[in-house]
Amino acid sequence: MSEIVILQGEESRTVLASVAEQQAPAIMSYLSKDKWHVAKVILKSIMDDKLYIEGCHTTGKPHPINIQINQPVGLNFKHAYGKFVFDTVVVGLEPSLDPNAGGRIVLTAPQRIGVVQRRSYFRVNVPESLKVNVVIWHRSAGRQVREPMHNYYEGRLMDISAGGAQVIMPVRNGKMESAPGAGVFDFHKGQFIGVRFTPLPFETPLVFNAQIRNILPTADHSALCLGLQIVGLEASEEGRHVLARIASVVERYYDINQAGGRQRDEQVAVQAGQQPFHVAAEAFEE
């Protein structure tokens, strides 16, 4: 399995000080009224074992962040060679010097930060040799992921990264006649769902929460293509274990695709009456 590298103590503080000095953006995930929320924030400063962040609003209008003192949150941000993830707790709420920021959130500075290699966040297609079925269900997105009991839908995984996935959901009764998602699966953009799939035969299934980022019909209108953003995994030790497994799946799918591409190139070369490169290279061996 691809492990998440852990930075501790002075290493983690050095990274946080660096990104805070750059006023770097981050994504914060948190639960409010039993629903997952994600918010873009700016890492402002770190002082006296406290990390100060503010909401980031491209429109210039503050967007409310329903956060409370003592509430657990998860953060992730890109820096240098990877994506850094950690969980922490809200310890204070303060006014901001920026009137458009909507207030400053004070967090306990984490002692441990996980690092996922950036390559794990590039999308890889599911290998052609695999058919990976996906189960999706509606949920309010509580912290604990539960198995689907009813009202679930089956689709097929098309691609995946450590940050998201693309899933094809076939329409059961003919083609869509209305807007994507409406009256077919009752899906809509921004909705939180549960996701479950088995990456390779005989493996333990992966289960996590995701937010629907886009919904598009396929060219023949016989299926929906759901673009998903994985949420909440950085907010707990259990979630980071799932994140490490997803990163490992991305690497294995990439390796399988690369191996399959080489085999196809060799087959084409043979059919054209040419020798594959690795065979021709034997002429240079002693």
Buried (B, 14 or more C-beta within 10 A) or exposed (E): EBEBBEBEEEEBBEBBBBBBEEEBBBBBBBBEEEEBBBBEBBBBBBEEEBBBBBBBBEEEEBEEBEBEEEBBBBBBBBBEEBBBBBBBEBBEEEEBEBEEBBBBBBBBBBEBBBBBBBBBBEBBBBBEEEEBEBBBBBBEBBBEBEEBEEEBBEBBBBBBBBBBBBBBBEBEEEEBEEEBBEEBBEBEEEBBBBBBBBBEEEEEEBBBBBBBBEBEBBEEEEBBBBBBBBBBBBBBEEBBEBBBBBBBBBBBBBEBBEEEEEEEEBEEBEEEEEEBEEEEEEEEEE
